[in-house]
Amino acid sequence: MKQVCQPSFPVKVQEMRSKKQKPRYYIYIPVALSSALGVASGEEMSWELLDRNELHLVRLNPKPTTTAQRVKVKNPAV
């Protein structure tokens, strides 16, 4: 059975510190991934915490889909 390789985009969490302020953490979306998703500058998104090891990034104002069919997942992670 042929398996489809899911693309992986490793990123590093960056910490920004300002005087007299709490540290802030940033995660940058790689250009290849943002291009594939059609992410626009200033677009609002939200993180959903699935568990301590997994986050889900969600568009607050999703764009209409342009594909006729969705990708079918044979063995979804439980």
Secondary structure, DSSP 8 states (H G I E B T S, - for coil): -------------EEE--TTS--EEE----HHHHHHHT--TT--EEEEEEETTEEEEEESS------SS----SS---
